[in-house]
Amino acid sequence: MRFAFPKSAAVLIAAALMTGLCSCSNMSDRKSNSADITESYTKQYEKIVYAYTAYDRIPEKKILDSVEEAINAITRKKIGVEVELKPIAAADYSSNVSLALQDGEQIDIFESIGDFNTFVSGNMAYDLTNMIDACAPETKKLIGDDLLSVCYKDGKLYGIPTYKPYAAAAMIVYRRDIARKLGIDMSKVKSIHSLTEILEKVKKAYPDMAPLLPVQQGNSGVNLCIPEVDYLTDGVSSPKGVLMGGDMTVVDYYGTKEFADLCRLARTWYNAGLILKDAATTTNTVMELMASDKGFCYIANYNYPAADVPAVLEAQNNVPSLGAVQIGSAYITTDSINSLSWMISATSVNPVAALKFLNLTFTDKDIINLIIYGIEGRDYILDEDGFASYPNGKAAFGVPYNTQLNCGTLGNYFLMYPLAGTSKESVIWEKEQNKQAGKSPAMNFTFDSSPVRTEYTAVNNVISQYLPGLLCGSLDPETAVSEFEYKLHTAGLGNIIAEKQKQLDKWLAGK
């Protein structure tokens, strides 16, 4: 999908930018040209809309308004800007943002959520190259040139990556109370292949329980256990041509032995009743299923220590007695960084104001914690050591406002209050992991899918048809994988792989 603007719009945007750049360092000296001296107080401030993903429920308007006002009490004084918070349900986020921008609806700031390349190639992201030094110098210094480099395309900066732990590793999250009751030592689980015996033991003791739950609809988590995969912009949910094990040859992910072996494992679990039968189609979240005693464990990627995972999940979801064990090693790719990056919309009439507010989400502790936790005393409480928890023993979903599930996606993760039960020393571990984790040899390469846009649409349709069933075991890989592969290549997967290799080779030659 190409997102183009008429020349008149481009002129207006350029004019807004030039005006903003002239005023960026001298905002306090600006004076209203309005002859109406009775204009309301709020209209003296530039207005921006901040669109972010809602992984939980969207709060009532009056609750959202109260958080907005607390934020605006800060932003009016600091940057002369008022902010409208626009949470969008996670399942609809990318499509809703794209449609809103096409329809001319105001969205000034949005997050890429795995679609960085799509937003850039679709002309939906503002070029920040000549703005960041003037309007977000603190963020630029914080992030650093190395991390910012993954958000460049053709020499232009289109986003700012969330500042967070980037090195995610596969972990098994499980019911610690059940493991203890059955005498299961989860610390001995070192790979996904050693999980079968444990799932069988749980099934025997709890025949009405699904030993393994999908981490999300259509994803059993088995695909997270292939080591050192660079998805080259596509992400784990819809991989196509990938790099594996450091080799710089782009390969068909679905044609690899590793993928076939994991599909067979998922099928074995499915036939034995070890995985939720409707894992490919269920709309229940994994935490809802865990809390209602429908499952024993699930597989997911986390980028903080295994010891902290249970504390965070228990606080978020009111699910007692959780444990976690790491079964994979951390690996950083370009997508690890720019898949969660923040962008200014190309249609924004206040790009400078938007960037100034975005800068605060990386540098102002009060701003980021208001967005994450809401109002202190009502939505969360802080203990004397600075750890957050929910009032009266409630979980995240029991308070009027909470987006703690967004932790690690918004602004500066390291400014957010840690949840009670976690360790402040974890921050040291997380920053060290960013340095020590394995890194793809194609770091900083971003694939431009526009030359194969038609093929992308067709291939994604085939993936959505087959991948959930293969990953969750409801499709027999002995017949379905070959059928899947045939339809993928008929839809144009070979052209995508060839284009990726072409662009990668060009990128390598220019290093």
N, C-alpha and C positions, 0 to 999 in steps of 0.2 A: 504494500500500500504506500503510494507516494503522497506526501503531504506538502502541497505547494501553496505559495501565497501570491496574490496579485501584486504587481509592482507598487501600487499605491500603499498597500499594507507594509511592504518592505520599507518604503520611504518613512511611514509613520514610526515604524519600529526604530529605524536608524535615527530619526529625529529624537525619539524618546531617549535613546542611548546617549546621544551627544549631550542632551540636556542634563541627563543624570550624571554623566562623567564629569561635567563641569561643576556639578554641585556636590559630588560625592564626598569630598573632603571638607565641604563648607556648608553642610546641610542646615546648620543652625542659622545661617544668614539669609536663608530663603524667605521671601515675603509673599503673601497671597496677593494676586492681582484682582481678586474679587472685590467688586464695589459693595457687595452685600455684607456689611460688618456684623449682621446678625446671624451669619452662617453658623450652623451648629458646630460644637466643639470638635466632634469626631471628624468632620469634613476638612479639618485643617491638616489631616494626616493622609499620607499615601496609603492606599488599601491594597493588600496582596492576599492571595488565596494559596494556602499551603495544603496540598493534597497528599495524604499518607495512607498506607495500607492499614485496614482494620482486621486484625487476625481474630478478634473476639467480637462481641456485639458492638454496635455503634450506639453511643450514649444518647439519651434524650437531648433535645435542643437546649433546654434551659440549663442542663448540666454542662453541655459543650460550651454554651455561652459564658458560663462562670469561669471555665478554664481559659477561654479566649480573653476575657477581661483581665484576668490575673497576668496573662502574658502581655497584653497590650499596656498594662500599667508600667511595664518595664520598657517595652519597645517604643512607646511614645517619647519617653525621656531620652532613650539611648540613640535611636535612629530615626525618629519622626515618622514611624510607620505603625499602622494597625494591621493585624493579621486575622484572617478568617480561617479557622481550622476546617478541613474537608476530609474526614475519614471516609474511605471507600472499601467495601468488603474485598478481602483478598482475592477471592475467586473471580471478581469482576474488575480488578484494579486496572490492568493494562488496557483492556478494551474500553473501559469507561473513560480513562484519561484520553485515549486516542480520539474517541467519538466527541468528547467534550471540546477538545482543541479544534477539531474539524467544524464543530457547530458554533464556534466563537464564544463558548462559555469561558468565563475567567478561571484559569488555573495558572498561577505564576510559578509555583515550585512543585515538582513531582519527583518520584523515585523510579529508577529504571527497572527493578525487580526482574532481572534476567533479560530484559529487552533493550539494553543499552544500544546495540547496533540498530535495532528496529527504529528506535526513536531518532537516532542520528540520521540514518539513511532516509527516513521519512520526513526530514526537515522539521521535526517537532522540537528540537533542542536549540537553545540560544548559544551562540559562540561567546564563551566567557574569556577568551584569550586576553583581550585588552581591558577587561574589567577587574579581574581578580586581584591584581596588585593594588588597585585603588580602593576597592570595596570589600575585600576579604583577605587582607594581608596576613592576619593572624591564622586563619584557616590554612592558607597556603604554606605558611611556615610549619604549622602543626603536621599537616599531611606529608609534606616534602615532595620534591620533584619526582622521586622514583615512583611513589604511589600515584601521583597525579598523572604520570605519563601514560597509565593504562586508560585514561579517559580522553586521550587525544585521538583525533581522526583527521588525517591529511593536514597535520600541523596545527589543528585548532582544538582548543579545550572545550569539551561539551558537558562535563560533569565533574563532581567532586565526590570521591568515594567515601562512604561511611567510615569513620575511624574506629576500628574495632579489631578483635582477634580475627585474622583471616584464615588461620590454619585449622580447618575443621577435620575431624576424624570420625570414622564410623564407630558407633557405640550401641550396645544392647541395653535398653532400659527395661527393668523387670520389677516384678512384685517381690520385694525382699521378704515379706512375711511368708509368702508361699514357698519361696526357695528355702527359707529356714525350716519350715515345717516338713518339707520333703527331703531335707538333708542335701540340698544341691549347693555346691560350691561354685558360684559363678565366676570367681576369680580365675578358675582354671580354663575358662572359655577363651581361647586365643584367636579363633577364626569362626566364620559362619558355618563351616563344615562340621565343627564339633558341637553344634547346637542341636542337631537332630535327636540325639539320645536324651537330652534334657526336655525337649518338647514332648517326646514320647512319654516321659515320666510324668509330666504335668497332665497330659491327656488321660493317662490311666487313673490318676488321683482325682481329676476334675473333668469328667467326661462331657459336661455341659459347657466347658470353657474352651475358647479358641486359644491354644498355647501361644500362637504368634498372631499379632494384629498388624494391619498395614499402617505404615507411618502416615500415609494420607491415601485418599481414594486412588486405587489402581497402582499402588507402589508398596510392595512388601518390604522394601529396603535392601533386598539382596543385591541390587545393582550398585549400591553404595560401597560394596566390598571388593570391587575390582581396583587394584592399586594403580596409582600413577596414570590416571586418565585425564587428558586435557580435551575438553569438549569443544574447544575452538569456537566459543561464543554461544553455542546451542544450549548448554546447561544439561544437567542430569535428567531432567524431565522429558527431553526430546532430543537425545543425541543423534548425530548423523555421522559425518566424517570426523574422526577423532585422532589424536596422537596417543600412543600407549607406550609406557615404559621408557620414555625419553627418545624414542625413535622419531625422526622428523618426516616420516612417510605417513600421509593421511590415509587412514583405513576405514572400512565400513564397520562400524561398531557392532552391528547385528550379525555380521559374518564371522566374528571372532569366536574362537573356542571358549574364551572366558564367558562370553554372553550365553552361549549354548549350554555350558555347564551349569550356570546359575539358573537358567530356565528349567533344566532337568531337576535341579534340587528343589525349586519351588513346586514343580509338578509332583514330586515325591511327597512333599509336605502336604500338598492339597489332597492327594489321594488317600493319605493316612489320617486326614482330619486334623492336621497340626496347624493349619492356617485358617483364618476366618473364611468361610465359604463364599461370602459375597464381598471379599476384599477388593475385587476389581470395580465394584459399583457402589459400595457403601458411602453414604454421605455423613455418617457419624464420625466425629473426630476421634483420634486415638485416645485422647485423655478422657473423653466421654465413655468410651468402651472400657478403659482401665478402671475408671471410677465406679462403673456398674458391674464389676466382676466378670466382664465378658472376655478378658484376655490376660495372659501372663506377661508377655513382653512384646517389644517392637524394636526395630533397627532404625537408627537415624544418625545424621551427622550433627555433631556439636563441636563448638570451637572454644569450650572452656573445660577445665579439669573434670574428669569423671566423678570426683568426689563432690563437686558442686552441682552437678546435674540434678540429682534427686531433690536437693533443697530448693532449687529454683522451680522445678516442676510441681513440687508439693505446695509451694506458696502460691503458684499461679492457678492451680487446678483443684486444690483440696483433696488430692489423692494421697493417702497415707502410705508409709512404708515402701518407698521406692529405692531401687539401687541401680547402678550403672557400671558397665565394664567396657573398656575400650578394646575393639577388635581390629582396628585398622590404623594406619599411620597417616599423619597429616600431609597434605599435598596442596601447594598453592599454584593456581593458574591465573591468567588474566581475569577470567570470570570470577574467581574468588574475590576479586577486588572491585571490578567495575559492574558486576551484576547487581550490587547494591550501591548505586551512586545517585547523587542528587543533581537534578537538572533544572534550569530555568526554561520555561516554555518559550518557543520562538514567537508566540503571539502575545507575550506579556507586554503591556504598555508601561510597566514599572520594573524593568529588569534590574535596575540599580537597587531599588528598594527591596526587591526579592533577594538579590545576592547579599545585601546587608543583613537581612533577617537570617538567611541561610548561614551566614557567618556566625551569628549568635548561637545557632543550634550546635555549633562545633566548639564554641568558646565560653558560653554563659551557662553555668551550672543550674541556675534557677530556671532558665528557659527550657532546657532539655528535660529537666525533671518534672516540670509542669506538663509537658507534652506526654511524658511516659507515665507519670503517677497521678497527675491531677492535683487536687487541693489537699495540703497537709492537714491532718486531723479528721477530714471527712473521707478521703479516698485512701489515705495511707498514714502511717505514723513512723517517726524516726526515733530510734533509741539513742542513748548518749554516745554511742560509738559510731553513729551515722549509718546504721543498717535500717532498711525499710521493711515494714511488714504491714499487714492489713488489720484494720480495727476489729476488735472483738472476735478475733480468731477467724475472720472471713477469708475467703480466697479471692483471687483477682476478679472473678465474675460476680462476687457478692457486694461490690462497692459501686457507687454511681458512675465513676469514671475510672478507667484503667486501660492503658495500652502497653502494659509491661511485656506482653508477648512481642512487642516491637523492639525490645531490647536487642541491640546489635544491628538494627536497621536504620536508626535515626541519628544523624549528627555524630556526636562524640560519645561512644559507648563508655569510655573511661571516666566521664563526668557523671554518669548515672549512679544513683545510690545503689549499693549492693543490697541484695535481699538477705534478710536474716537467715542464718544457717549456712551461708557461703563464707568464704574466707577472703579477706582483703589481700592476702598474699597471692591469690589467684591472678590478680592483675599482673604481677611480676611474671608468673608462669605464662600467661597469655601473650605478653609482649615478647618473651623469649621464644615462644613457639613461632611467632611471626618471623623471627630471625633464623631459627634452626630447621623449620619444616622443609621438606623437599620442594623444589620449585620446578615448574615446567620449563624446558628449554625454549618454549615459545612465549615466555613472559613478555607482555606488552604488545603481542600481536592480537589484533582485533579483525575478525572476518567481516567483510562487507557483503551481505547477502543480496544486495539489489540486482546484480547481474543474473541471479538465478531465483528471482522472486516468485515466478510462476511455479518452479519446481519445489520451492520451499512450502508453498501452500498445499500442493498435492501430496508431498511426502509427509507433512505434518498430519494430514487427514488419515493417511495410512497408519502412521505411528499411533494416533489416538484410537484407532480401531483394534490394533493388535497388542500393543505394548502392555496395557494393564493386565490382560488375560495371561500373557506370558510371564510377567513378573509375579503374578499372584497365583499361578499354577492352574487356573481354570481352562487354559488352552494347552493341548498336548504339543510340546515342542518338537516331537519327532515328525509331525506333519505341518504344524503351524509355522515354524521358523522358515522352512523353505518357501511356503506360500507367502509369508510376510516379506521375505527377501525379494521374491519375484515381483510383488506389487510395489515395493519400494523402488526398485530399479526401473520398473515400467513408469513410475511417477517422476523419475528423474534424479534419483539419489546419486547415480554415477556422475551426472553433470555437477552436482553440488560438491562431491568429493574432488573432482578435477579442478573446479574453480577455487576450492580451498587450497589445494596443493599449489596452484598457480600463484595465488596471492601470498602464500607462505614462502614459497621460493623467492619471490620478489622481495619480500620483507627480509629474508635471510641475506640476500645479496646486498641489501642496503645497510646492513648492520656494520 
